[in-house]
Amino acid sequence: MSARGWAQSERHALCDLMDEVGPDAPTLCAGWDTAHLAAHLVVRERRPDVGPGLVLSGAPARHTARVTNRLAERGNFTQQVDRVRRGPPAHLRPFDGQMNLVEFVVHHEDVRRAGDDWAPRTGLGDLDALLWQRLGKGARLMSRRLDDVDLTLARPGGDTIHVGKGGRPATLSGEPVELVNFLFGRRELVKVEVIGDEGACHELRTGRLGI
């Protein structure tokens, strides 16, 4: 399956799960329930004015938070989930795989893993391969704020990606879905192993990660 196909699959799986658990279910996004997550996904694709606040702090971030919170608190949850399920606007659909593969994998796991009885998914060969490719391009960005860590990613089978530029060595090992969630800051509920310099491992487990 292509990146676009997997993005659509993860989108629909997340929407099915949000419909099942309802608007008040917890997520791994700090301070957000599923109503806030659905609102975030709607405004991310349909409100260009919130775009800067997704990556910048200060006034842009405050504007994005206001728009998201207002929609979460006043909008109809079922309608918001349906809007997410329908996919991005027409002008963004050619970029669906590029924009949304990792986004929807991470947010799908945000809801799955906030439940009581989650377990890592299996049989994700094609998805894991695509995520491993994305890690090769994006892991340096997501780990750029770490202090003096020479990071290597490793997956079962021996494949590695050298991320760091020197410093104290640390290796983060796991399946690509687990590595992506870790690097997006979901470090508490992932199946990974961290080995290497003690200080570097501590920095990897506690330092700032993500976009």
Phi, psi and omega in degrees: 000143181285170176301319179295319178297318178291323177300318178293320179297314179293323177301310183292322178297319178296316180297318176301318181292319178295320175300322182290316187271339178088177189284345186257008182288149180287159172225173175275359175278118187305124177083000183248136164262186184293333175297319178292322179295316178299318179298317178302315183292326177293308185290330179301322183264340191235000178232089182303334182293342179270352184306311180302324182287351175282340182235344182249151176270190176074215185301318178300319180294321179295321178297314179300318179297319180297314181296315181296313181296320180297316179293321180296322186275331186248343183279166177272116187301314181300319179293322179295317178298320178298322178295319176297316183299326182292344177094180184288164174303160187305321185289345179260349186299326177297341182254014187302313180296317181295316185280326199242351181302300182293321181305312185279332172299310183296314182288329173300314178291331177303324180273317179304311190280348175281348176283173186282328191237042181283156174214150178302141177284151179239170178070034183253039187308306181295318180295315178300321179296318178294318180294324177297320176298317180295323178297324178299331181263331191248348186295325180295320177297315184289339182251011188296336183272355177293146185262110172058050178240123175266093192268137170235134173262142179222143177239159177305136183106346172106351179294141179225157172230121177272119188259317188283171180247016184125167182114203182286128187280142173211141178240129177253117186243142176164177175292152183304322177300320180291319180296318179299314180296321177300311184289342172271011173091005178269067191273342186284325187240063176223155178256087181225167173234136178242121179227158178133205178303134185302315180294320179294321179295320178296317178297320180296324181279342187234342183286174183284130177231168174101176181284000000 
